[in-house]
Amino acid sequence: GKYVIYYDDRKKSEINLVCGENIAEWWNPYYIPQAKIGWSAKHPVTDISVGLYVMSWDNPRPNRKIKKIDFISAGASVPALIGITGILY
């Protein structure tokens, strides 16, 4: 899938989601190069580890206001977005 970021000047940026690079399955979380494990615990029924990943992104257009973000699935799986936060410098 991907994120599409729309700016106030009608331009956009895209972030491609690549399994094993910046997104991964939540069962048995493991190291991936472009994200960190943000939370992990044992599943209460299966006793297998589950986890959520945190991916950071440097906005290439920090002086433009972000108007909207689309989260688009590639259709092969069902990705989940838990939250988004931003930092102003």
C-alpha distances in whole Angstrom, upper triangle without the diagonal:
4,7,10,13,16,20,23,24,21,20,16,14,10,9,6,5,8,9,13,13,11,10,12,13,16,19,21,19,20,20,17,18,15,16,19,19,20,22,23,26,27,26,29,29,28,29,26,24,21,19,17,15,16,14,16,16,19,19,20,22,23,26,24,23,20,20,17,13,10,8,5,4,4,8,9,9,9,8,11,12,15,16,16,20,21,24,27,29
4,6,10,13,16,20,21,18,16,12,10,7,5,4,5,9,11,14,13,11,10,13,16,18,21,23,21,21,20,17,17,14,15,18,19,20,22,24,27,29,28,31,31,30,31,28,26,23,20,17,15,15,13,14,13,15,15,16,18,20,22,20,20,16,17,14,10,8,6,5,7,8,11,13,12,12,10,12,11,15,15,14,17,18,21,23,25
4,6,10,13,16,18,16,14,10,8,6,5,7,8,11,14,17,15,12,12,15,17,19,23,24,22,22,22,19,18,15,15,18,20,19,22,24,27,29,28,31,32,32,32,29,27,24,21,17,15,14,12,13,11,13,12,14,15,17,19,17,16,13,13,10,7,6,5,6,9,11,14,16,15,14,11,12,10,14,13,11,14,15,18,20,22
4,6,10,13,14,12,10,7,6,5,7,9,11,14,17,20,18,15,16,19,21,23,26,28,26,26,25,22,21,18,18,21,23,23,25,28,31,33,32,35,36,35,36,33,31,27,25,21,19,18,15,15,12,14,12,13,13,15,17,15,14,11,11,8,6,5,7,8,11,13,16,18,18,17,15,15,13,16,15,13,16,16,19,20,22
4,7,10,12,10,8,5,5,6,8,11,13,17,20,22,20,17,18,21,23,25,28,30,27,28,26,23,22,19,19,22,24,23,25,28,31,34,33,36,38,37,37,35,32,29,26,22,20,18,15,14,11,12,9,11,10,12,14,11,10,7,8,6,5,7,9,11,15,17,19,22,21,20,17,17,15,17,15,12,14,13,16,17,19
4,7,8,6,6,4,7,9,12,15,17,20,23,26,23,21,21,25,27,28,32,34,31,31,30,27,26,22,23,25,27,26,29,32,35,37,37,39,41,41,41,38,36,32,29,25,23,21,19,17,15,15,11,12,11,12,13,10,9,6,6,5,6,8,12,13,17,19,22,24,24,23,20,20,18,20,18,15,16,15,17,17,20
4,5,5,6,6,8,11,14,17,20,23,26,28,26,23,24,28,30,31,35,36,33,33,32,29,28,24,24,27,29,28,30,34,37,40,39,42,43,43,43,41,38,35,31,28,25,23,20,18,15,14,11,11,9,10,10,6,6,4,5,7,9,12,15,17,21,23,26,28,28,26,24,23,20,22,19,16,16,15,16,16,18
4,5,7,9,12,15,18,21,24,27,30,32,29,26,28,31,33,34,38,39,36,37,35,33,31,27,28,30,32,31,33,37,40,42,42,44,46,46,46,44,41,38,34,31,29,26,24,22,19,18,14,14,11,12,10,6,5,6,6,9,12,14,18,20,24,26,29,31,31,29,27,26,23,24,22,19,18,16,18,17,19
4,6,9,12,15,18,22,24,28,31,33,30,28,29,33,35,36,40,41,38,39,37,34,32,28,29,32,34,33,36,39,42,45,45,47,49,49,49,46,43,40,37,33,31,28,25,23,20,19,15,14,11,13,11,8,8,9,9,12,14,16,20,21,25,27,30,32,32,31,29,28,26,27,25,21,21,19,20,19,21
4,7,10,13,17,19,22,26,29,31,29,26,27,31,33,34,38,40,37,37,36,33,31,28,28,31,33,32,35,38,41,44,43,46,47,47,47,45,42,38,35,32,30,27,25,23,20,19,15,15,12,14,14,10,10,10,9,10,12,14,17,18,22,24,26,29,29,28,26,26,24,26,24,21,21,20,22,21,23
4,7,10,14,17,20,23,26,29,26,24,25,29,31,33,36,38,35,35,33,30,28,25,26,29,31,31,34,36,40,42,42,45,46,46,46,43,40,37,34,30,28,26,23,21,17,16,13,12,10,13,13,10,11,10,10,11,12,14,17,18,21,22,25,28,28,27,25,25,23,25,23,20,21,19,21,20,22
4,7,10,13,16,19,23,25,22,20,21,25,27,29,33,34,31,31,30,26,25,21,22,26,28,27,30,33,36,39,38,41,42,42,42,39,37,33,30,27,24,22,19,18,14,14,11,10,9,12,13,10,11,9,10,10,9,11,13,14,18,19,22,24,24,24,21,22,20,22,20,17,18,17,19,19,21
4,7,10,13,16,20,21,19,16,18,22,25,26,30,31,28,28,26,23,21,18,19,22,25,25,28,30,34,36,36,39,40,39,40,37,34,31,28,24,21,19,16,15,11,11,9,8,9,12,14,12,12,10,12,11,10,11,12,13,16,17,21,23,23,22,19,20,18,20,19,16,17,16,18,18,20
4,6,10,13,16,18,16,14,15,19,21,23,27,28,25,25,23,20,19,15,17,20,23,23,26,28,31,34,33,36,37,36,37,34,31,28,25,22,19,17,14,14,11,12,10,10,12,14,17,15,15,13,14,12,10,10,10,10,13,14,17,19,19,19,16,17,16,19,18,15,17,17,19,20,22
4,6,9,13,15,12,10,11,15,18,20,23,24,21,21,20,16,15,12,13,17,19,19,22,24,28,30,30,33,34,33,33,30,27,24,22,18,15,14,11,11,8,11,10,11,13,15,18,17,17,14,16,14,11,10,10,10,12,13,16,17,17,17,14,15,14,16,16,14,16,16,18,20,21
4,6,10,12,10,9,10,13,16,18,21,23,20,20,19,15,14,12,13,17,19,20,22,24,27,29,29,32,33,32,32,29,26,23,21,18,15,15,12,13,11,14,14,15,17,19,22,21,21,18,19,16,13,12,10,10,10,10,14,14,14,15,13,15,14,17,17,16,18,19,21,23,25
4,7,9,8,6,6,9,12,15,18,19,17,16,16,12,12,10,11,14,16,17,19,21,24,26,25,29,29,28,28,25,22,20,17,15,12,12,10,12,12,15,16,17,20,21,24,23,23,19,21,18,14,13,10,9,9,9,12,12,12,12,10,12,12,15,16,15,18,19,21,24,26
4,6,5,6,6,8,11,14,17,18,15,15,14,10,11,10,11,14,16,18,20,21,24,25,25,28,29,27,27,24,22,19,17,15,13,14,12,14,14,17,18,19,22,24,27,26,26,23,24,22,18,16,14,13,11,10,13,12,12,13,11,14,14,17,18,18,21,22,24,27,28
4,5,6,5,5,8,11,13,14,12,12,12,9,11,10,11,13,14,16,18,18,21,22,22,25,26,24,24,20,18,16,15,13,12,13,12,15,16,20,21,23,26,27,30,29,29,26,27,24,20,18,15,14,12,11,13,11,10,12,10,13,14,17,19,19,22,23,26,29,30
4,6,6,5,9,11,13,13,10,9,9,6,8,9,9,11,12,15,17,17,20,21,21,25,26,23,23,19,17,15,14,13,11,13,12,15,16,20,22,23,27,27,31,31,30,27,29,26,23,21,18,18,16,15,17,15,14,15,13,15,16,18,20,20,22,24,26,29,30
4,6,8,11,14,16,15,13,11,9,5,5,6,7,10,12,15,17,18,21,23,24,27,28,26,26,22,19,18,15,14,11,12,10,12,13,16,19,20,23,24,28,27,28,25,27,24,21,20,17,17,16,15,18,16,16,17,14,16,16,18,19,19,20,21,23,26,27
4,7,11,13,15,15,12,12,10,7,7,5,5,9,11,13,15,17,20,22,23,26,27,26,25,22,19,17,14,11,8,9,6,9,10,14,16,18,21,21,25,25,24,22,23,21,17,17,14,15,14,15,17,16,15,15,12,13,13,15,15,15,17,18,20,23,24
4,7,9,12,13,10,11,10,8,10,8,7,9,10,12,14,15,18,20,20,23,24,22,22,19,16,14,11,9,7,9,8,11,13,16,18,20,23,24,27,26,26,23,24,21,17,16,13,13,12,13,15,14,12,12,9,10,11,13,14,15,17,19,21,25,26
4,6,9,10,8,8,9,8,11,11,9,10,10,12,13,13,16,17,17,21,21,19,19,16,14,11,10,9,8,11,11,15,16,20,22,24,27,27,31,30,29,26,27,24,21,19,16,16,14,14,15,13,11,11,9,11,12,14,16,17,20,22,24,28,29
4,6,8,7,9,12,11,14,14,12,13,11,13,13,12,14,15,14,17,18,16,16,13,11,9,8,8,9,13,14,17,20,23,25,27,30,30,34,33,32,28,29,26,22,21,17,17,14,15,15,12,10,10,9,10,12,14,17,19,22,24,27,30,32
4,6,6,9,12,12,16,15,13,12,10,11,10,9,10,11,10,14,15,13,13,10,8,5,5,6,8,12,14,18,20,24,26,29,31,31,34,33,32,29,30,26,23,22,18,18,16,17,17,16,12,11,10,10,12,12,15,18,21,24,26,30,32
4,6,9,13,14,17,18,15,15,12,14,12,10,10,10,9,13,13,10,11,7,6,5,7,9,11,15,17,21,24,27,30,32,35,34,38,37,36,32,33,30,27,25,22,22,19,20,19,17,14,14,13,13,16,16,19,22,24,27,30,33,35
4,6,10,12,16,17,15,13,11,13,12,9,10,9,10,14,14,11,11,7,5,5,7,10,12,15,17,21,24,28,30,33,35,35,39,38,37,34,35,32,29,28,24,24,22,22,22,20,17,17,16,16,18,18,21,23,25,28,30,34,35
4,7,9,13,14,11,10,7,10,9,7,10,11,12,16,17,15,13,10,7,6,5,8,8,12,14,17,20,24,26,29,32,31,35,35,34,31,32,30,26,25,22,22,21,21,22,19,17,17,15,15,16,16,18,20,22,25,26,30,31
4,6,10,12,10,9,8,11,11,10,13,14,15,19,20,18,16,13,10,10,9,10,9,12,14,17,20,23,26,28,31,31,35,35,34,31,33,31,27,27,23,24,22,22,23,21,19,19,17,17,18,18,20,22,23,25,27,30,31
4,7,9,8,7,7,11,13,12,15,17,19,23,24,22,20,17,14,13,11,12,10,11,12,15,18,20,24,26,29,29,33,33,33,30,32,30,26,26,23,24,22,23,24,22,20,21,18,18,19,19,20,21,22,24,25,28,29
4,6,6,7,9,12,14,14,18,20,21,25,26,23,22,19,16,15,13,12,9,10,10,13,15,18,21,23,26,26,30,30,30,27,30,27,24,23,21,21,20,20,22,20,18,19,16,17,17,18,19,19,21,22,23,26,27
4,6,8,11,14,16,17,21,23,24,28,29,27,26,23,20,18,16,15,11,11,10,11,13,16,19,20,24,24,28,28,29,26,29,27,23,24,21,22,21,21,23,22,21,21,18,19,19,20,20,20,21,21,22,25,25
4,7,10,13,16,17,21,24,25,28,30,28,27,24,20,18,15,13,10,9,7,8,9,12,15,17,20,20,24,24,25,22,25,23,20,20,18,19,19,19,22,21,19,20,16,17,16,17,17,16,17,18,19,21,22
4,7,9,12,14,17,20,21,25,27,25,24,21,17,15,12,10,6,5,4,7,10,13,16,18,21,21,25,25,25,22,25,23,19,20,17,19,18,19,22,21,19,18,15,15,14,14,14,14,15,16,17,21,22
4,6,9,11,15,18,19,23,25,23,22,19,15,14,10,9,5,5,7,9,12,15,18,21,24,23,27,27,27,24,27,25,22,22,20,21,21,22,24,23,20,20,16,16,15,14,15,15,15,17,18,21,22
4,6,7,11,14,16,19,21,20,18,15,12,10,7,6,4,6,9,12,15,19,21,24,27,26,30,30,29,26,28,26,23,23,20,22,21,22,24,23,20,19,16,15,14,13,14,15,16,19,20,24,25
4,7,11,14,16,19,21,21,19,17,13,11,7,6,5,5,9,11,15,18,21,24,26,25,28,28,27,25,26,24,22,22,20,22,21,23,25,24,21,19,16,14,13,11,12,13,14,16,18,21,23
4,7,11,12,15,18,17,16,14,10,8,5,5,7,9,12,15,19,22,24,27,29,28,31,31,30,27,29,27,24,24,21,23,23,25,25,24,21,19,16,14,14,11,13,15,16,19,21,24,26
4,7,9,12,15,14,12,10,7,6,4,7,9,12,15,18,22,25,27,30,33,31,35,35,33,31,32,30,27,26,23,25,24,25,26,24,21,19,17,16,16,14,16,18,20,23,24,28,30
4,6,9,12,11,9,8,6,6,6,10,13,15,19,22,25,29,31,34,36,35,38,38,36,34,35,32,29,29,26,27,26,27,27,26,22,21,19,17,18,16,18,21,23,26,27,31,33
4,6,9,8,5,5,4,6,9,12,15,18,22,25,28,32,34,37,39,38,42,41,40,37,38,35,32,31,28,29,27,28,28,26,23,21,20,19,20,19,21,24,26,29,31,35,37
4,6,6,5,5,6,6,9,12,16,19,22,26,29,33,35,38,40,39,42,41,39,36,37,34,31,30,27,27,25,27,26,24,21,19,19,17,19,18,21,24,26,30,32,36,38
4,6,6,8,9,10,13,16,19,22,26,29,32,36,38,41,43,42,45,44,42,39,39,36,33,32,29,30,28,30,29,27,23,22,22,20,22,20,23,27,29,32,34,38,40
4,6,8,11,11,15,18,21,24,28,31,34,38,40,43,44,44,47,46,44,41,41,38,35,33,30,30,28,29,28,26,23,22,22,21,23,22,25,29,31,35,37,41,43
4,5,9,10,14,17,20,24,27,30,33,37,39,42,44,43,47,46,44,41,41,38,35,33,30,30,27,28,27,25,21,21,21,21,23,22,26,29,31,35,37,41,43
4,7,9,13,16,19,23,26,29,32,36,38,41,43,43,46,45,44,41,41,38,35,34,31,31,29,30,29,27,23,23,22,22,24,22,25,29,31,34,36,40,42
4,6,10,14,17,20,23,26,30,33,35,38,41,40,44,43,42,38,39,36,33,32,28,29,26,27,26,24,21,20,20,19,22,21,24,27,29,32,34,38,40
4,7,11,13,17,19,23,26,30,32,35,37,37,40,40,38,35,37,34,30,30,26,27,25,26,25,23,20,19,18,17,19,18,21,24,26,29,30,34,36
4,7,10,14,17,20,23,27,29,32,34,34,37,37,35,32,33,30,27,26,22,23,21,23,22,20,17,16,15,14,15,14,17,20,22,26,28,31,33
4,7,10,13,17,20,23,26,29,31,30,34,33,32,29,30,27,24,23,20,21,20,21,22,20,17,16,13,12,13,12,14,17,19,22,24,28,30
4,7,10,13,17,20,22,25,27,27,30,29,28,25,26,24,20,20,17,18,17,19,20,19,16,14,11,10,10,9,11,13,15,18,21,24,26
4,6,10,13,17,19,22,24,24,27,27,26,23,25,22,19,19,16,18,17,18,20,19,16,15,12,10,10,10,11,12,14,16,18,22,24
4,7,10,13,16,19,21,20,24,24,23,20,22,20,17,18,15,18,18,20,22,21,18,17,13,12,10,10,9,10,11,13,15,18,20
4,7,10,13,16,18,18,21,21,21,18,20,18,15,16,14,16,17,18,21,20,18,17,14,13,11,11,11,10,11,12,14,17,19
4,7,10,13,15,14,18,18,18,16,19,18,15,17,15,18,19,20,23,23,22,20,17,16,13,14,12,10,10,10,11,14,15
4,6,9,11,11,15,15,15,14,17,16,13,15,15,17,18,20,23,24,22,21,18,17,14,15,13,11,11,10,11,13,14
4,6,9,8,12,13,14,13,16,16,15,17,17,19,22,23,26,27,26,25,21,21,18,19,16,13,12,10,10,11,12
4,5,6,9,9,11,10,13,14,13,15,16,19,21,23,26,27,26,25,22,21,18,19,17,13,12,10,10,11,11
4,6,9,9,12,11,15,15,15,17,18,20,23,24,27,29,28,27,24,24,21,23,20,17,16,13,14,13,13
4,6,6,9,9,13,14,14,17,19,21,24,25,29,30,30,29,26,25,22,24,21,17,16,13,13,12,13
4,6,8,9,13,14,15,18,20,22,26,27,30,32,31,30,26,25,22,23,20,16,14,11,10,9,9
4,7,9,13,15,16,20,22,25,28,30,33,35,34,32,29,28,25,26,22,19,17,13,13,10,10
4,6,9,12,14,17,20,22,26,28,31,33,32,30,27,27,23,24,21,17,16,13,14,12,13
4,6,9,12,15,18,21,24,27,29,32,31,29,26,25,21,22,19,15,14,12,13,11,14
4,6,8,11,14,17,21,23,26,28,27,25,22,21,18,19,16,13,12,11,13,12,15
4,7,10,14,16,20,23,25,28,27,25,22,21,18,19,17,14,14,13,16,15,18
4,7,10,13,16,19,21,24,23,21,19,18,15,17,14,12,13,13,16,17,20
4,7,10,13,16,18,21,20,17,15,14,12,14,12,10,12,13,16,17,20
4,6,10,13,15,17,17,15,13,13,11,14,13,12,15,16,19,21,24
4,7,10,12,14,13,11,9,9,8,12,12,11,15,16,20,22,25
4,7,9,11,11,10,9,10,11,14,15,15,18,20,23,25,28
4,5,8,7,7,7,9,11,15,16,17,20,22,26,28,31
4,6,7,8,9,12,14,18,19,20,23,25,28,31,33
4,6,7,9,13,15,19,21,22,25,27,31,33,36
4,7,9,13,16,19,22,23,26,29,32,35,37
4,6,10,13,16,19,20,24,26,30,33,35
4,7,10,13,16,18,21,24,28,31,33
4,7,10,13,14,18,21,24,27,30
4,6,9,12,15,18,22,25,28
4,6,8,12,15,18,21,24
4,7,10,14,17,21,24
4,7,10,14,17,20
4,7,10,14,17
4,7,10,13
4,7,10
4,6
4
